[in-house]
Amino acid sequence: MPKSKRDVKISLTKTKPKDLQFKQQKIEELRQCVEQYERIFVFSVENMRNTKLKDLRNDWRDDSRFYFGKNKIMQLGFGRNKADELYPNLHKLSKRLVSQCGLLFTNKSKHEIVDFFKNFREPDFARSGFVATEDVVLPAGPLEEFSFAMEPQLRQWGMPTSLQRGVVTLLQDYQLCKKGSVLTPEKARILKLLGRTMAEFHVTLKCMWEKSTGKLQRFESKKASIGGEDDFSLRMEADEKENDAEGDDDNRMDDSNID
């Protein structure tokens, strides 16, 4: 059916759109960080948690800075080709800014950063949509972790429970989840109330640019087994043929202004 002309959408939000001045401020902020810090790491985060990232920021604020933003703005801040890059080969770092990633500006040494994140793991509670890493079976009996007020909700979620003398009681063994199954919001909530962690917050390093040498180094992460430590290997981008090829690609890149 034709759309009514009187059906006009009215925005009730008070949030103003980010204008060109805001984006230019972010670009200038990035360029100041390039001047202040010796190294820039590109990384991705598995099971993002703001509280844990905040702890890292507080611990490293004396000589490092974590930065998240739109890839396009970060690319313009660094330079997207040789003609407008701030430092040699910094435009190569811009090419690595794809998908969801963050930046770590730091004066710490390369080995210090690599060694830290190689062993950095923080267990956390799984969220909805997470794939269960183990079988969880709850035995019949009292569930001390739940308050009596939650019993009707647990029953609604499919758990065979009843309230006995003010205590939530499981009437029979109940399999909460199977290994490899996708967690629903209800199951993720129950696991959290039970104190069972399945997710793991960790940072994966993608590459590093060093100001003193102007070289870009790419990191490759290989996991020997599930839950095992990452084995990081380093690969230098020093091949002249590769540099020439990338230089040709730079000339073909779109260097348009911010909308």
N, C-alpha and C positions, 0 to 999 in steps of 0.2 A: 504494500500500500504506500502511496506517496507520503513523504515526510511533511508534517504540519509546519507551516511557517511560524506558528506561535510557539512551537516547541523549541525555545531558546535556552541553551545551557548558560547558567550564570555561575561563575566561580565565586565561592565564598571564602577562599583562602586569602590570607593577608601576606603570604610569602611573595616577595617580589622576584621576578626573574633575574638571573645573574647577568649583569650587563658587561659590556666590553671592558670597562674600567676594572671590574672585579677580576676578570681573566688576565688582564695585563699585570695586575698586582701579584697574582699567583706566578706568572712567568718571571717577574722580577725577583720574587721570593726564591724561586728555584735557582736563578742565576747567582744570587747571593750565597746560597748553600754551596754551589760549585766552587766559588771563590774561597769559602771558609774551610771546606773539608778536602782531604787528599784523595779519598776513594768513594766511589758510588757503587753500591750493589743493587741489582734488580732481583727481587725475590717474590715468591708466591706463598700464600698461607693456606694450610690445610686446617679445616674446622676453625674458622675465624672466631675469636673471642676478644671482645674489646677490653675486658678487664685484664687479661693476660698480656695483651699488647701494651696496655697502659703501664703495667709493671716493668716491661722491657724499656719503655721510653723513660721511665723515672730512673731506672738503674743506669742507663747509658747517656743521660742528658748532658753530661759534662763534655763528652767528646764525640757524640753521635746524634743523629736525628733521623727518625722514621717519618716517611712522607707517603701519603696516599692522595691520589687525585685523578683527574681524567687523563687518559693516555695522550690525547691530542694536545692538551695544554702542556704536558710534560715534554712532549716531543718538540714543541715550538720553543720551550724554554732552553733546551739543550742545543737545538739546531737540527734540522732534518736532512741536511746535506753538507758537503764540505764548504760550501759558500757561506753559510750562516752559522756554522758550529762555533761554540765558544772556545774550545780547545781541540787539538788534533784528535781525530777518531771519536769524538764525543757523539757525532751523528750516528755512529754504529750502535751506541747504547740506545738511541731513540728507536732503532729498528727492533730492539728486544722488548719494547713496551707494548705488549699485546695481551689481550684478555685481561683478567684481573691480576694485577701485580702491584707491588709497592717498591719504594726506594729507601735505601739506607745510606745516608751520608755519614761518613765516619773518618776519624783520624786513627782508628785502631789499625793494627797490621792485618794483612790478608789472612795469615795463618791463625791469628786470634779469632777472627770472625768465622772462618771455616771450621775450626775445631769446636767453637762454641755451638754452632747450629748443627753440627754433625751429631752431637749428643743431646741436643735440646729437645725434650719431649715433656709435655704437660698433659696428663690424663684429664678428661672432662666428660661431662654427660652427653650422651647422644641426643640428637634432635630428630624431629620428624623427617622421614625420608632417608635416614641413615641406615646402612645395611648392618644388621646384627653380626657381631664377630664371634658369638658363642651361643650355645643353647642355655636358656634360663628356665628352670622348672621350680616353681614354688611348692614346697611340701604343705600338706594339709595341717591346719593348726592356727594358732593366733598370729596375727600380723601386727606386731607392736609398732611398726613404723607408721601405721596409718591411724589417724584420729577417728573416733566413732562417727563424727559428722560426715566422713568420706564414704561410709559403707554403702549408702544408696548409689553414689556415683560409681563406685567400683563394680557394683552389681550391674549397673547400666552399661559399663564397659565390657561386660561379659565374664567377670570373675565370679565363681560360685562362692559367695560370701554371705555371712549372716552376722548379726550383732548378738554376742553372748556375754551377758554380764558387763555390758559396756565396752567390750573388746571386739574389734573386727576379727572374725575367724574365717579361715578358708576351709570349706567343707570337704574338699578333695584336692589332690595334687593338680596343679594348673601349670601348663606350659605357656609361659608368657611370650617367648619368641624362640625361633629356630635360627641357627647359624645360617647366614646368607639371605634371610628374609628382610623385607623392608619394614622399618618401624613406623607405626602409625603415631599420631600425636598422643593418643591415650597411652600406648605402650611406652613411648619415650618418657611421658610424665611419670608413669609407675616406676620405671627404672631409676629415675632421678630420686623419687621418694624412698626407694630401697637403697640408694647410695651406690648403685652399680654403674661404673663408668665403662663406656665402650669406645668413645671418641678419643682422639689424641690431637692436641694443638701442636703443630710444628711448622717451622719455616723452611722452605726449600730455596736455596740460592740458585739463581739462573746465570748470572754473569757479573763481572766486576770491571769497572773502568778506573784506571789509575792516572792521576793528573801528572805526576812527575815523569812517567814514561810514555803517556799517551796511548797505552795499549789496552785492548779489551780482551778479557779472559772469560771463557765460557765454562760453566760447571756442568758436569754430567753426574746425575745421581742414579746409582744402581742398588737396588735392594736385594740382598741375598735371600731373605725370607720374610714372611709376613711378621710384622712387629719387630724386625731386626733393625740394626743401625744402618744408616745410609753410608755407602762407600763413595766418597766424592773423588772424582778425578778431574784434572785441569787440562784444558786444551787452549793453546795460544793461537790467536789469529794473526800470525806474522807472515803468512805466505803472501808473496808479492802478487801472484796471479789472482788470489782471492781478493786482495785489496783493490786491484785494478778493476775487477769485475764489479765490486761493490761501488766503486767510484762511478762506473757507468750507470749503475742503477740509481745512484743519487741524482744524477742529472735528469732522470726521467720521473722522479718523485714529484708529486703535487705539493707545491709550497704555497698554498692559498692561505689567506688571512683567516682569523677566527671569525665565525659568523656572529 
